[in-house]
Amino acid sequence: MSRRFRMTVAYDGTDFHGFAEHPDARTVMGELRTTIERVTRQTAHLVGAGRTDAGVHGWGQVVSGDLPDSMDEAALADLQRRVNRMLAPEIAVRDAEFTDDPDFNARFSASYRHYRYHIVNTPEPHPLLARTAWHVPQPLQLWAMQLACDPLIGEHDFSTFCRRPKVSEGKPQRSMTRRVLSAGWKEVPGDVPGLLRFEIRATAFCHQMVRSIVGTLVDVGHGKLHAGDMRAILLRGDRAAAGQVAPPQGLVLWEVGYSTGPTRSAGA
């Protein structure tokens, strides 16, 4: 017998080949699974809420799996402490708990994913944010970038902004239709001048969707595109119509929500 658990996991993705396990590369899930198995001395089958790319970070990634039913809350807390000690500072389990739902699945039970993307918009780079933000030295028109977000809200075919997965012969193409719940830009007040934040929430995302949207919105901010062009670009369904793909370091999986309530990963 076993007990289903869930963890909220944060990580600096700079030196990982993405989140999902890969047999020939160092990944966040691979490190987490291996470490849990070392502590529990049992095979661990883990599921993550989102598959972030190489260089992309996580603050509210959710992982679910099963542990022996002999483990109680104190043992789970001890597991969290030991895993954190072994994986610091790149990976941290922010919280861990058993769930009453034996069918809970970090991926398939999720009702939304929420991403943030940060840009440092100053002439000079910010060395302390080089791993977590995209430095864009040319001035950006934030109002235009915000206006261009409006057409993204709702359910659309996001083929323009998605990298299509390879499809086996005889199988149909996967749908690129997604439902975006919110999207917008703001300037982040504080000690870092020129720090801009893009936030987007959707029921699901396709590969490189957020980074492609950000790259296109930056073209709007530079005046290469007009805010009114965004709807036409979206409707074209053609990757060539989108702007550059923004670099990975500015992106972070911030929160994953569930119908039973959001995880304790929001933070703000």
Phi, psi and omega in degrees: 000155182216167178238134179280133178232165174220146180232146169260123189240133174247148179200149170269110187276005187307313187257019177247151176272053180090181181274311187293150181296144176218133186296335186245018183212158178276120182231162180297312181295323179298316178294319181294313181298313181301320182290318177299319179294325178294322182285314184274342183060034176220155177294135180244129176250110187246150177232132177256153182286332183212150181255089181281147183283173176302131178087350179273144185259168176224138172241325182237030175299138180245135180234135177238158179183189182238143175232159179304141182292352176285344180278133176252188183297324179295320179293324178293320177296322178293321176300316179301314181298317183289320178297316179298320180295325183278333185256353180299148002261001188286328184230139177219132172275110186282328173202159180212138181204154172279147179250147179283346182264109182292345180262004180301134180225122185305326181275303190279342178273351184289140177260339174200160170238144183232122180247151170239148174226132183247139176233136170261109186254075177222157180300324181257149179287164178245099186304327183285346179248011184299331181272349188230006180209154177267123178274117178243104187286332181284141182301142179246142175270097185297323181298323179290320178296322178294316180298325182288350178284334187305316181294345182283336185290135179110188182264121183216163168278114183262030181304328179303326187250008185243139172275114184290135177288155177293139182243133179293151181301133179089354180256146181286157174294143177287147178290137176258016179283127180223158179246112179270127183269327179199153178199138179182163179247155170203158173273134184268115179288154179142206186275353182254106178292143176075015179276118181248144181233128171255132177235137179216136179234134180211162178294329178197162178231155172256172189300127178064016183298311184294316182294325177291321177296314180299315179300320179291320179294328175293324174298323175296316180297333178272354181084006177288332176231156174265152178303325180291348179282343190298319181296316180296321178297317179298316184289339181294329180064029185234121181302330181294341181279341182279164176280193179298156173276120180298147180296156189289333191294339180279352188261138177219133172284107192271320186205147172235130182252152180227157183297337178277003181120153181292156174293169178277037186255357187299310174075332181196000000 
